[in-house]
Amino acid sequence: MRNKEAAARHHRLIYLLNVAQRRLQRSMAAQPSSEVTPAQAGLLFILGKQDGVLMGEAGAALDMGPAGISGLVDRSVAARLVERRADREDGRAWRVWLTPKGRTALAQAKTDAAAINAALTEGFTSAEIDIVARWLTSIQDKFPRDPSRDSEE
């Protein structure tokens, strides 16, 4: 166990994850072709799979609470990427729909994501990427979302 702890300290995983996340977010936001933020792109990807999703479902898919998804949808509505409509069966619930501008932005976001994913995986085998993906996914299980922080998203 001691050797594992020493190896983990040596790798500085927390630092490396934070730096990687910040650099990736900056790079994505700086794409000249991108008219959307990375968070908006995430929302567009969800709507591209299932248009008209409930806001709560979109928030859960993006690991956001009610305040976070509400703000993201507000900004996306203001950018004319999506529309928010009341649910037909439950007037308290809202569904989110892609607009024509949102569909165009989604197509560009897919192209941009493919390029970024290619850069991220360059030089690694599929087996290595599978391990990285499994490790990153395990973090979500080990450190579940804290609902008390939802208003900060």
N, C-alpha and C positions, 0 to 999 in steps of 0.2 A: 504494500500500500504506500509506503514511504516513497518508493521510486516513482509511482504514478503521480503523487503530489508534487514531487520535485520536477517531473516532466511537465506537468500542467502549469506550474509557475514559470518555467522556462519559456513556454510558448506564449505567454501573455495573451491568452485567449480573449479576455474582456477587452483589452486595449485593441487587439487586432479586429475584433468584431465591430467595435465602435468606429474605428478609423475606416474600415471597409464600408460600413453603412453610410457614413458621411460622404465619402468620396463617390460612392455609387449614386447617392441622391443628387449630389452636385453635378455629376456628369450627366445624369438623366435630365435634370432641369436645364442644363446648358445646351441640350441638343437643339440645333437651329431649326430643325423640322418640327419640334415639339411645341404645340400650342396648349398643352395641358401639363399639370403638375403630375408627379408620380402617383399621388393619391387619387387624383381624378382619373388617371389611366387605369388604376385598379378598379374603380367604379365602372368605367367603360367596359373593361374586360368582363366583369360580372354581368352587366346588361347585355353584352354581346352573346353570352351563353343563354341568358333568360331575361328578355326584355320585360319590363313591367313588374320587377321584383319588389317585394315589400321593403321599406326602408330598414326595418329591423333585420331582415334577412341579409340585406346588403352590408349592414354594419357588422353582423356576425361573420360574414365571409371575409371582411376586411379587418377583423379583430378590433372593431371600434364599438364603443358604447353609443347610446342614444344621442348624447351631445355631440360626439365626434362625427357621426354619420349625418346628423342634421346640418352641421356646419359645412361639411363636404358637399352635401346635396345643394345647400344654399349657394355656395360658390359655383357649383357646376350649373345650376339654373341660371345664375347671373351671367355665366359665360355662354349660355344658350347651348350647352352640351346635352342637357337632360331636361325633362319636364317632370314635375311632381303632380300626381293626380290622386284624388281621394279614392280609396278602395270602394268598389261597388257594393260589397257585402258588409263592410264595417267602416262606417263614416269617420271613425277615429283614426283609422290606419291610412297610410299613404303608400302609393306605389311610384316607382321611378321608371321613366321611359326614355330611351334614346331619342334625340332629335336628329334631323338630317346632318347638322353640323357635328353632332356627337358621333354619328356613324362614320363620317369622314375622319374625325380625330381618332376613332378606334382603329381604323385601318392603318393610320400612320403610327399609332402607338404599338400595334402588332409588329410592324416593320422595325421600329426602333428597339422593341424588346427582343426581337430575334437577333439583331446585331449585338446588343448588349450581352445576351445569353451566350452568343458565340464567343465574344471576347472573354467572358467569365470562365468558360469551359476550355478555352484554348490551352493546349499543353497538358491536359489531363485526360486519362482514359475514362470510358463510360463507368467502369467499376469504381474509380476514384470519385467521380461526380456522384454516383449513387451513395457512397459513404458520406460525402459532405452533405448531401440532401437529407439523408437519414439523421445525421448529427444535428443539423439545423432544425429539423422537424422535432427532434427529441427535446430541444430547448423549450418549445411551446408547451410540451407536457410537463416538463420540470418546473417551469415558471409560468403558470397560467395567468391570463389577463386579470388585472386587478380592477373590478368594477368601480371602485372608489376613485380611480384616476380617469374615468371616462370623460369628464368635463375638460381634461387637458388635451385631448386629441384634436 
